[in-house]
Amino acid sequence: MPNLTDAKMRWTDISTIARDLVFLLRSQGWPEDKIIRYREKRLIRIMKHAVSQVPFYKSLGISPNSIRTAQDLKRFPVVTKRDIQKNDDGFLWPQLKKEGLHVSRSSGTSCEPTQTYFDHRCWLFSKYALKMSRIVAVENPLFKRLLIVSEQTNTNLEETKPSRWKSALILFGQRHLSIFDNVDDHIPVLLNYKPHILYAFPSYLLSLIQAFEEKHLPYPKIPVIFTSSELLTGKARTQIENCFQARLYDVYGSTEFKEVAWQCRQGRYHINFQNVYLETEPNESMEAFGDSRLLISSLTNYAMPLLRFDIGDRAELGQGRCPCGRPSPYLRNIHGREADFIQLPDGKRVSPYLLTMTIEAHPSIQKYQIVQKSATELTIEFIARNDVDTHGISEALSGKLQKLLDGHIHITFNKVDQIHRSESGKFQIIKKTF
């Protein structure tokens, strides 16, 4: 979420973000043909820049003058995290000094940590303006209170605390909390601050609901909630919306591109076409689920122009106009990262959603984590709502899960008192230890 009162932000930066925000809000209503022309123009421009200025793409031997349409993107190879890990300098524009760029480091929850560099202009656009436009699109933020529960520690939050005069520039209130705090300590903050808009990980919100339940306190009403970074299941969405009387909007993004798409009220993930270009390619191992691997190309990051980047997710591009009325392209289904899929011994992969829907249907399971310890061994670690024993859970769920996994994996259940977050603050529903 944007912090426009960041102590390091200049007046000129705020002015630039404001202009970009106006552009983004206007372009959301563009007719489809104008959106297509805009995307193609920006894509051609960055492809030409890449093959003429960036070492990795220059080595492909593609002439800038030969790039004329969006279809020329097919001439570029698919890039993965491992390619960046091996040679991140090869993807950088040498004309810009590395120490002068913004850097974004992945959490490593995909087991392949990377760092992506952004030029200052792209950073303002993707990290601030895009996020602001998404908020404004669903809720007028003027004179509202925004609460952000971020993955920063309290020390980092204190270091970026803005001065009073800068805070006064913004016509809505902002407050930041750390996800690493004890969730019980956040309850009085929510009750006193009374946010209109809340941004947090799904797992944090579920922990917050549990804390209110244990203290027998009524849930505060929070009209708008944004979630991101973690797999959001249908049951979790329903519980969060019902408890806080909220409308929840999930945001799909990545370290490499920042926000890629966000949900409208119809549940479709509208692509930020002003910032990224998306393709899908069939994946033979996932045919049973009708998914394709998602390839993303940046339209604005000239410092590190990643083209046809395999984000590691499986998704489907929507067809036709969204019922919400927006003409922008959208993702109809996002089935999580490839790393989240359960790998079967025969090479097939099983969508995590099939497992989560089955596990969450059991009323005694309060929180859980699926741990794959080997190609043939799976452990369900869970926190129970009551005194149900491990044998009872196993008896109720083993058969159903084995059917989904074709009987290829041995499943055990382990009742625990706590399930820990990763170092990034995120909660992993699927955790692999092999």
Secondary structure as UniProt FT lines:
FT   TURN            4..5
FT   TURN            7..8
FT   HELIX           11..27
FT   TURN            28..29
FT   HELIX           32..53
FT   HELIX           55..58
FT   TURN            59..61
FT   HELIX           64..66
FT   HELIX           70..75
FT   HELIX           81..86
FT   HELIX           88..91
FT   TURN            94..95
FT   HELIX           98..100
FT   STRAND          102..105
FT   TURN            109..110
FT   STRAND          115..118
FT   HELIX           120..123
FT   HELIX           124..129
FT   HELIX           130..138
FT   TURN            142..143
FT   STRAND          145..150
FT   HELIX           154..159
FT   HELIX           164..167
FT   TURN            168..169
FT   STRAND          173..178
FT   TURN            179..180
FT   HELIX           183..186
FT   HELIX           187..193
FT   STRAND          197..199
FT   HELIX           202..214
FT   TURN            215..216
FT   STRAND          224..228
FT   HELIX           234..244
FT   STRAND          247..254
FT   TURN            255..257
FT   STRAND          258..263
FT   TURN            265..266
FT   STRAND          269..271
FT   TURN            273..275
FT   STRAND          276..282
FT   HELIX           284..289
FT   STRAND          292..298
FT   STRAND          309..317
FT   TURN            323..324
FT   STRAND          330..337
FT   HELIX           338..340
FT   STRAND          342..343
FT   TURN            345..346
FT   STRAND          349..350
FT   HELIX           352..360
FT   TURN            363..364
FT   STRAND          365..374
FT   TURN            375..376
FT   STRAND          377..384
FT   HELIX           390..404
FT   TURN            405..407
FT   STRAND          410..415
FT   TURN            423..424
FT   STRAND          430..432
//
